[in-house]
């Protein structure tokens, strides 16, 4: 396919899920205790979107005078992002667009989307007629489920697909999308072409292997842009949290034989109702 693509992948970083995550109330609101010292990784859903974007670029490179291009836009503390990029940069080629901002799952989706949309709109050389906006369908961090949609709305993109597992471009411009629906099925949609928003589920691709040469090429541009990353303060929209605590842990085991399923279900409902 000769037509060039401009793909923007939005991705944040999250604490390593193997670590103990303890919520706490900080002066600025809810946060994770010692979050800035915890090992971090690229958000898993956003990582799938990034890998799919790189694969799509590889299959549709465009022409020498009009090549396809991949941007990675990330709103996160630049010190933590630099650590994560040491690994991610070895897997695929992209242009990093960092925004130095707060981390955490308590940030407001509307203010996050506003900053990301403004940054994407200002990308040099971006052609909105070729734009595919990629991101995670869900998130291990800002899991509001609406951030990517809000970015698309602010950019004036009305063709949006969520829970995407596959995209197949056709030679004449349109592309086919497989979206997850209930019952373990996929909905097949055909879009006339870019611009479009695609919120990815897990996709079909494995994690790319590390390539030190790609890593060195990427880091030549990543380090300078990280140093120049603009700082963004997210608006809380007057949102306040009363408390932030871990779920109560309780384990009471009984072994009962020949109990009717309806009685088991009723007992479970009553047990859940005690915490409400």
matplotlib code that plots the C-alpha trace (Angstrom):
import matplotlib.pyplot as plt

x = [0.0, 1.6, -0.6, 1.2, -0.2, 0.3, -0.3, -0.3, -0.2, -1.1, 0.5, 1.1, 3.3, 2.1, 3.7, 4.9, 1.9, 4.1, 4.7, 2.5, 0.3, -1.0, -3.4, -2.9, -4.2, -1.5, -1.7, -2.8, -5.3, -5.3, -2.0, -0.1, 2.3, 6.0, 4.8, 7.8, 10.2, 8.3, 9.5, 7.4, 6.4, 4.4, 0.7, -0.2, -3.2, -1.3, 1.7, -0.5, -1.7, 1.9, 3.0, 0.0, 0.8, 4.5, 3.4, 0.9, 3.6, 6.0, 3.4, 2.5, 5.7, 4.4, 6.8, 10.3, 9.1, 5.9, 6.7, 4.4, 5.2, 4.6, 4.5, 4.3, 2.6, 2.9, 1.7, 3.8, 6.7, 9.7, 12.1, 10.0, 9.3, 13.1, 13.5, 10.7, 12.0, 15.3, 13.4, 10.6, 13.0, 14.7, 11.5, 10.4, 11.0, 8.9, 9.1, 8.5, 6.4, 6.7, 4.6, 5.9, 2.8, 1.4, 1.1, -1.6, -5.1, -6.9, -6.3, -9.4, -10.0, -11.3, -8.3, -6.0, -7.7, -7.5, -3.7, -3.2, -5.5, -3.7, -0.3, -1.4, -2.9, 0.4, 2.6, 4.8, 4.0, 0.9, -1.7, -5.1, -6.3, -3.9, -4.3, -5.0, -5.2, -4.3, -4.5, -5.6, -9.2, -8.7, -5.8, -4.0, -3.6, -6.1, -8.8, -11.7, -12.6, -13.3, -9.9, -9.2, -12.7, -12.5, -9.2, -10.9, -13.9, -11.6, -9.7, -13.0, -12.7, -16.1, -15.1, -14.2, -13.7, -13.2, -12.1, -10.2, -8.3, -7.4, -7.3, -6.8, -6.1, -7.4, -5.6, -8.3, -8.2, -10.8, -9.9, -11.7, -11.8, -12.6, -14.1, -14.9, -18.6, -20.4, -20.4, -16.8, -17.6, -16.3, -18.1, -16.7, -16.8, -15.5, -14.4, -13.9, -10.4, -8.6, -9.0, -10.2, -9.7, -8.9, -8.9, -7.0, -7.7, -4.9, -4.6, -2.8, 0.9, 3.5, 5.8, 8.6, 12.1, 14.7, 17.0, 19.9, 20.5, 16.9, 17.3, 20.5, 18.8, 15.7, 17.7, 19.5, 16.2, 14.4, 16.9, 16.9, 13.1, 12.8, 15.0, 12.7, 9.4, 6.8, 5.2, 1.4, -0.8, -4.0, -7.2, -9.1, -12.4, -13.2, -13.2, -12.5, -12.0, -13.0, -10.6, -8.4, -7.8, -7.1, -10.1, -10.7, -9.2, -11.3, -11.1, -13.6, -13.8, -16.5, -16.9, -20.5, -21.8, -25.0, -26.0, -28.4, -27.0, -29.7, -28.8, -25.1, -26.0, -28.2, -25.5, -23.0, -25.4, -25.9, -22.1, -21.5, -24.3, -22.6, -19.9, -22.3]
y = [0.0, 3.3, 5.6, 7.0, 6.7, 9.0, 7.0, 8.6, 6.2, 7.5, 5.6, 6.2, 4.3, 2.3, 0.8, -2.8, -4.9, -7.3, -4.6, -3.9, -0.9, 0.9, 3.9, 6.9, 10.5, 13.0, 16.8, 16.9, 14.1, 10.3, 8.6, 5.4, 5.3, 5.7, 5.6, 7.5, 4.9, 1.9, 0.1, 1.2, -0.2, 0.9, 0.5, -3.0, -2.0, 1.0, -1.3, -3.5, -0.5, 0.7, -2.8, -2.9, 0.6, -0.3, -3.4, -1.4, 1.1, -1.7, -3.1, 0.3, 2.4, 4.8, 6.3, 7.7, 11.3, 10.6, 8.0, 6.7, 8.0, 6.8, 9.2, 8.0, 10.7, 10.2, 12.3, 11.2, 12.3, 12.5, 11.0, 7.8, 7.9, 7.9, 4.7, 3.0, 4.2, 2.4, -0.8, 0.3, 2.1, -1.3, -2.8, -0.5, 2.8, 5.9, 9.6, 10.3, 13.3, 13.5, 15.7, 16.1, 15.6, 13.7, 9.9, 7.9, 6.5, 9.5, 12.1, 13.5, 12.1, 15.3, 17.4, 14.6, 14.4, 18.2, 18.3, 15.2, 16.6, 19.9, 18.2, 16.0, 18.9, 20.7, 17.9, 19.2, 17.5, 15.7, 15.3, 14.7, 13.2, 10.3, 10.2, 7.0, 7.6, 4.5, 3.8, 1.3, 0.3, 0.1, 1.2, -0.1, 3.6, 6.1, 3.4, 5.8, 4.1, 7.5, 9.3, 8.1, 8.9, 12.4, 13.0, 12.0, 14.2, 17.2, 16.5, 16.3, 12.5, 10.9, 7.4, 5.6, 1.9, 0.4, -3.1, -3.5, -6.8, -6.4, -3.8, -4.7, -1.9, -2.3, -1.1, 1.4, 3.3, 1.8, -0.5, -3.3, -3.4, -6.3, -5.1, -7.2, -7.6, -9.7, -13.5, -13.8, -12.5, -9.8, -7.1, -6.4, -2.8, -1.1, 2.5, 4.7, 5.7, 8.0, 9.9, 7.4, 6.5, 2.9, 1.7, -1.5, -4.6, -7.2, -7.4, -10.4, -9.5, -10.7, -8.3, -7.4, -8.7, -6.2, -4.8, -2.8, -1.0, 0.3, 1.3, 3.3, 5.0, 5.9, 7.2, 9.7, 11.6, 10.5, 12.0, 15.5, 15.7, 14.4, 17.3, 19.7, 18.1, 20.7, 20.6, 20.1, 20.6, 18.6, 20.3, 18.4, 19.9, 20.3, 16.5, 15.4, 12.0, 11.2, 8.3, 5.9, 2.4, -1.1, -3.5, -5.3, -8.8, -11.6, -15.3, -17.6, -21.1, -23.6, -27.1, -27.9, -30.9, -31.3, -27.6, -26.4, -23.8, -21.3, -21.5, -20.9, -17.9, -16.4, -16.8, -15.1, -12.2, -11.8, -11.8, -9.1, -7.0, -6.8, -4.5, -2.2]
z = [0.0, -1.1, 1.0, 4.0, 7.5, 10.5, 13.6, 17.1, 20.0, 23.4, 26.3, 30.0, 32.4, 35.4, 38.5, 38.0, 39.0, 40.9, 43.5, 46.5, 45.6, 48.7, 48.2, 50.4, 50.6, 49.7, 50.0, 46.3, 46.7, 46.4, 45.3, 45.6, 48.5, 47.3, 43.7, 42.3, 43.6, 42.4, 39.2, 36.2, 32.9, 29.8, 30.3, 29.0, 26.9, 25.5, 24.8, 22.6, 20.7, 20.2, 18.9, 16.5, 15.3, 14.5, 12.7, 10.6, 9.7, 8.7, 6.3, 5.0, 4.9, 2.3, -0.3, 0.2, -0.2, 1.8, 4.5, 7.2, 10.7, 14.3, 17.3, 20.9, 23.1, 26.8, 29.8, 32.7, 34.9, 32.6, 35.1, 35.3, 31.5, 30.8, 32.8, 30.9, 27.5, 28.1, 27.5, 25.1, 22.8, 21.9, 20.6, 17.7, 16.0, 17.0, 17.7, 21.4, 22.4, 26.2, 28.5, 32.0, 34.2, 37.2, 37.3, 38.9, 38.5, 40.2, 37.5, 35.7, 32.2, 30.8, 31.7, 30.6, 27.2, 26.8, 27.2, 25.0, 22.2, 22.3, 22.0, 19.2, 17.2, 17.4, 16.1, 13.3, 10.0, 11.2, 8.4, 10.0, 6.7, 7.4, 11.2, 13.1, 16.9, 18.8, 22.5, 25.1, 25.3, 29.0, 31.3, 34.3, 35.3, 33.9, 33.5, 33.1, 29.8, 28.1, 27.8, 24.3, 23.1, 24.6, 22.7, 19.5, 20.1, 20.8, 17.5, 15.6, 14.9, 14.9, 13.6, 16.8, 17.5, 21.0, 22.0, 18.7, 18.1, 14.4, 11.6, 8.0, 5.5, 1.9, -1.2, -2.1, 1.2, 3.6, 6.4, 8.2, 12.0, 14.4, 17.7, 20.7, 21.6, 24.1, 24.0, 22.8, 19.4, 17.1, 15.3, 11.8, 10.7, 7.5, 7.8, 4.7, 5.9, 8.3, 10.5, 13.1, 16.7, 17.7, 21.3, 21.4, 23.4, 23.3, 19.6, 18.0, 18.2, 20.7, 22.4, 20.0, 20.7, 22.0, 19.3, 20.7, 17.4, 17.3, 21.0, 20.2, 17.3, 19.3, 22.4, 20.2, 19.9, 23.1, 25.5, 24.0, 23.8, 27.4, 28.6, 26.7, 27.8, 28.6, 32.0, 32.3, 35.4, 35.4, 36.4, 39.2, 38.2, 41.9, 42.3, 45.9, 47.5, 51.0, 51.4, 49.6, 51.1, 50.2, 50.0, 53.2, 53.2, 54.8, 54.4, 56.1, 54.6, 55.2, 53.7, 53.1, 51.2, 49.2, 49.4, 46.7, 44.2, 45.1, 48.7, 47.9, 45.7, 48.4, 51.0, 48.7, 48.1, 51.9, 52.4, 49.8, 51.3, 54.6, 53.1, 51.3]

ax = plt.figure().add_subplot(projection="3d")
ax.plot(x, y, z, "-o")
ax.set_aspect("equal")
plt.show()
